[in-house]
Amino acid sequence: MARRRGLTPEDMELWAAYSRTLTRLMPGRPKFPGPPELPPPPLKPLGLDAFPPPFKRRGELAALGVNAAPAGVDKSTWDKFRALKIRAQAKLDLHGHTAAKAHREVIQFVEMAHTAGLRCVEIITGNGEILARELPHWLNAPSVRPLILGLAHPHARNSGAIRLLLRRRRA
């Protein structure tokens, strides 16, 4: 098979694009000619749906924050929950779990606890960054967010565990 000499059209286009980014060291030498540059596409006018609404949609729950007093919980209940006077009725320890396995376990645990009518549960992540960082995202997932009223760390210096105050089941 004979070896082809020269550059293919694709190679020439790539080289031309690259050479346009360079500054010349030797003035007077022309740049490698390339295909003419196309004008940018025209901008479309922005409609009202281009910006998110400044309010939440009807029926949509606000995202949970750790240690933030949630709407729908009276001050007395929230203070008892934060002061550990409401005892955790079940605990889930995620030490040694991969992120994928921990995610499945958390979702199942919260759903099981709510179904069983538990009011307060605790999830122990340990001080590892990944699980502790991801847990609030998992708890705000649409499948479990409606089951949870609030989140809090059991102690100010212990970020390796989160207590959940669950909603009561409606009869």
C-alpha positions in Angstrom: 0.0 0.0 0.0 1.4 3.3 -1.0 1.9 6.0 1.6 -0.1 9.1 1.0 1.7 12.4 0.9 0.4 15.6 2.3 -2.4 16.4 4.7 -6.0 15.3 4.5 -8.6 18.1 4.3 -9.6 17.4 8.0 -5.9 17.6 9.0 -5.6 20.9 7.1 -8.7 22.3 8.9 -7.4 21.3 12.3 -4.0 22.8 11.6 -5.5 26.0 10.4 -7.7 26.3 13.5 -4.6 25.6 15.7 -2.4 28.1 13.8 -4.9 30.9 14.3 -4.4 30.6 18.1 -0.6 31.2 17.8 1.3 34.5 17.7 3.9 34.9 15.1 7.6 34.9 16.1 8.7 35.8 12.6 6.8 38.8 11.3 5.9 38.8 7.7 5.3 35.1 7.4 1.7 34.4 6.6 -0.5 32.2 8.7 -1.6 28.9 7.4 -4.7 29.6 5.3 -7.9 27.9 6.4 -11.6 27.9 5.8 -13.3 31.2 6.4 -14.8 31.5 9.9 -18.6 31.3 10.1 -20.5 34.1 11.9 -21.9 33.1 15.3 -25.5 31.9 15.3 -28.1 34.6 16.0 -29.2 34.8 19.6 -32.8 33.8 20.4 -34.9 36.1 22.5 -35.3 34.9 26.1 -38.8 34.0 27.2 -40.2 34.0 30.7 -39.3 30.3 31.1 -35.6 31.1 30.7 -35.4 32.2 34.4 -36.5 30.1 37.3 -39.4 31.4 39.4 -38.4 33.1 42.6 -40.9 31.0 44.5 -41.4 27.2 44.9 -44.2 25.6 42.9 -47.4 24.5 44.7 -46.9 21.2 46.5 -43.1 21.3 46.2 -41.3 21.0 49.5 -38.4 23.3 50.4 -35.0 21.6 50.6 -33.9 20.5 54.1 -30.9 22.0 55.8 -29.0 20.4 58.6 -29.7 22.2 61.9 -32.1 24.6 60.3 -35.5 24.8 62.0 -38.0 23.6 59.4 -41.5 25.1 58.7 -44.2 23.0 60.2 -42.4 22.2 63.5 -43.2 24.1 66.6 -40.4 25.6 68.6 -40.9 23.3 71.6 -40.7 20.1 69.5 -37.7 21.5 67.5 -35.8 22.4 70.8 -36.5 18.9 72.2 -35.3 17.3 69.0 -32.1 19.4 69.0 -31.5 18.8 72.7 -31.7 15.0 72.2 -34.8 14.8 74.4 -36.5 12.9 71.6 -34.7 9.6 71.6 -33.6 8.0 68.3 -35.8 4.9 67.9 -33.5 3.4 65.2 -30.0 3.9 63.9 -28.3 3.1 60.6 -24.5 2.9 60.6 -22.9 3.4 57.2 -19.3 2.7 58.2 -17.6 0.7 55.5 -20.3 1.2 52.9 -19.7 2.4 49.3 -21.6 5.5 48.2 -23.9 3.4 46.0 -24.7 0.9 48.8 -25.1 3.6 51.4 -27.5 5.5 49.1 -29.8 2.4 48.8 -29.6 1.7 52.5 -30.5 5.3 53.4 -33.6 5.4 51.2 -34.8 1.9 52.4 -34.1 2.9 56.1 -36.1 6.1 55.9 -39.0 4.5 54.1 -39.0 1.6 56.6 -38.8 3.9 59.6 -41.7 6.1 58.3 -43.8 3.0 57.5 -43.2 1.7 61.0 -44.4 5.0 62.5 -41.0 6.0 64.0 -40.6 9.7 64.9 -36.8 10.1 65.3 -34.0 8.1 63.7 -30.3 8.6 63.4 -27.9 7.9 60.4 -24.2 7.5 61.2 -21.9 8.3 58.3 -18.7 8.6 60.2 -16.3 11.5 59.5 -15.6 10.5 55.9 -16.2 13.4 53.5 -18.1 11.6 50.7 -21.0 10.1 52.7 -21.4 13.1 55.0 -21.4 15.4 52.0 -23.9 13.3 50.0 -26.4 12.4 52.8 -28.3 15.7 52.8 -28.7 15.4 49.0 -30.1 11.9 49.3 -32.5 13.0 52.0 -33.8 15.8 49.8 -34.6 13.3 47.0 -38.3 13.5 45.9 -38.9 9.9 47.1 -38.0 10.6 50.7 -38.2 14.3 51.3 -42.0 14.3 52.0 -41.3 11.8 54.9 -38.8 14.1 56.8 -39.6 17.2 58.8 -36.1 18.2 59.9 -32.4 17.3 60.2 -29.9 18.0 62.9 -26.5 16.9 64.1 -26.7 15.2 67.6 -23.8 17.4 68.9 -22.2 20.6 67.6 -18.8 18.9 67.1 -20.2 15.6 65.7 -20.8 16.0 62.0 -20.5 12.3 61.5 -24.1 11.6 62.3 -27.5 13.1 61.4 -30.7 12.8 63.3 -34.0 12.9 61.3 -37.3 14.0 62.6 -39.9 12.1 60.6 -43.4 13.2 59.7 -46.2 11.3 61.4 -48.1 8.9 59.3 -51.6 9.9 58.5 -54.3 7.3 59.3 
